[in-house]
Amino acid sequence: MITFTYFAYIQKMIADMDLQFNKNEDALKMAWSQVRQKLDKIHEGGGAKAAQKQKEKNKLTARERISYLCDKDSSFIEIGAFAGYEMYEEYGGCPAGGTVSGVGYVSGRQCIIVANDQTVKAGAWFPITGKKNLRMQEIAMENKLPVIYIVDSAGVFLPMQDEIFPDKEHFGRIFRNNAKMSAMGITQIAAVTGACVAGGAYLPIMSDETLMVEGAGSIYLAGPYLVKAAIGEEVDGETLGGAATHNELSGIADYKFPTEEACLDQVKKIMSKLGKPADAGFDRIAPVKPAAEKQEIYGIMSEGNSKPYDMLKIINCIADADSFDEFKMDYGKTIVCGYARIDGWAVGFVANQRLIVKSRKGEMQLGGVIYNDSADKAARFIMNCNQKKIPLVFLQDVTGFMVGSRSEHSGIIKDGAKMVNAVANSVVPKITIIVGNSYGAGNYAMCGKAYDPRFIYAWPTAKIAVMGGEQAAKTMLQIEVGSMKAKGKEVSPEEEALFLEKITEKYTRQTKPEYAAARLWIDAIIDPGQTRKVISEAIKAANNNDDIAEFKTGVFQV
C-alpha cells in the first residue's frame, strides 16, 4: 500500500522534473530566439535604403528573387546565412557574405540556388563570398543537384583582391567548378538580373543556359569606364554588354526578358523539363512521426549544457517511432550507435552520450568523452553502415577522447585512429548535427567539417573549439604568466584575474556557433525543432548522386 508520504514524494519528483524541463525549454528557446534576431538583421542585407534603390530600378532583392523562384509551400534550407558575421567591419560588414544561397525546390526539382545580394557593396565578392559560393558548388557536386545562379554582382571587392583572386580556393576556382560540373552532367542555369563584370562574366557563359533581363542585366569583361581608359572607346553599358547585345549580336545569351519575373518564370520552365536523376538507392519507406512530440526536444538539455542528459531522448524526438535499434547497447556506452529511420529514410546514428549510468563500480557521468570501447564500437558500426549503404547521422556533444595513463596504456590513440579512419574513408553520406560541445579530436572523430560531411549544422547550444573555455583559458593564462615571469616581471593575483577574464571572454566568443557559421565551419545554425526536417532534406539531396565509391579503410592498427 502506497503511503501518503511516499505519494507526496512521487508528486514532488514529477513536479521537479516538469520544472527542470520547463527551465531547459525556456533556455533553449531563448537561445534560438537570439539567433533568430541576428538572422532577421542579416536578412536585411545592405539595409532598407539599399533595398529601396533596388525597387526604384524595378529590381527585386536577392531574397525576393529566391522566394519568387521556389515552389510555393516548399522548403528552402538556407546555407551560410551567418557567413561573414561580424567580419570585415572596417568595410561596413558583409551580411550573409553578400549572397543568399541554399537548397530549395523549383518546378518540383530539388536544386541549389545562389543569388548575389546587390544591396551589399553592389554584390561585390569578399573572401567569404568566394568561400560560400565554393561550398554551394561542393554541395551540388557531391549530391549532383542542379544549380541556379541569380547574378547581380560588381565583381571582386578590390580592397581585398589579394585574398580572393589568385589562390586555389579563390574566385577562379568557381569557373573551374563550372566546367567540372558540366562534365559531370550537372545542370547549371544563370539568370542575369544585374551586372556581371570582369572575371565574373565567365560564370553565366559557362552555365548551360543564360537568361538576361533587358535594361538591367549586363555581361562584359570590362565596363564602360575601363574600356575608355584602356582603349579610348566611349560606349554605354547596354551597347557594350546588355541583353539585346548578347542575344542579337554576340550570341552569348540564350533568352531576354522585359522583367525579372518573366526571366525567373523561364527558369522554372527549364527546370520542369529536366530528366529524372538516377538515385543512390538509399532505403525509404512511408514516414512515421517520432514517438516524442516535436516540442520535447527543447526540454532535454540544461542551460549551458551543464547537466547530464540522455541522448536517446533527442534521438526519440528525431527518429520515426519504434524504428531505433541500438547497436552494442551494453558496450562502449559513451557513444550511442543504432539503426533507425528519419522521415522514412534508413539512417545510422552515431551520438555522444552524456548520461549518468550505474554499474558495479558505482555511478559514472558519461560527459561526452570517447573511451577506448566507444571508439571501437563506433568504428565497427560506421563500417557496417557503409557495407549496408546506410547514410550516417552524427550527433555531436563531445569533449574529446579520454586521457590519462590508463587510457594511454589501453591504446586510446589506436582506437581513436581506428574511428577516425572509418569516418574519413566512409563513402555513404554523412550528416553532422552539433548539439553541444565539439572539442578537440572528438570533433574529428564525430565527423567535423574536415571529414567531409555532406551537410553540417549546429544548434544554438553548440561550442566548437580545441578544448573547453575554462581549461583553455587557464592553459593560456599559465603560458602568458610564465612568459612574463621569465622576463623578470612579477604578476599580482589581481593582474592574473584580469588576464584570465580577458582570455576567457575572447575564447568564449570564438567557441560560439555564430563564430563558426561566420567562417563556414558549419552550414547553418538551426532551430532544434527543425533537426528532423534538415536531416531528411539532406538525405534526399544525397540520394541524387548514384555514384558511390567502394568502401576501403586502408591500413590501421587493430
Disulfide bonds with the S-S distance in Angstrom:
none
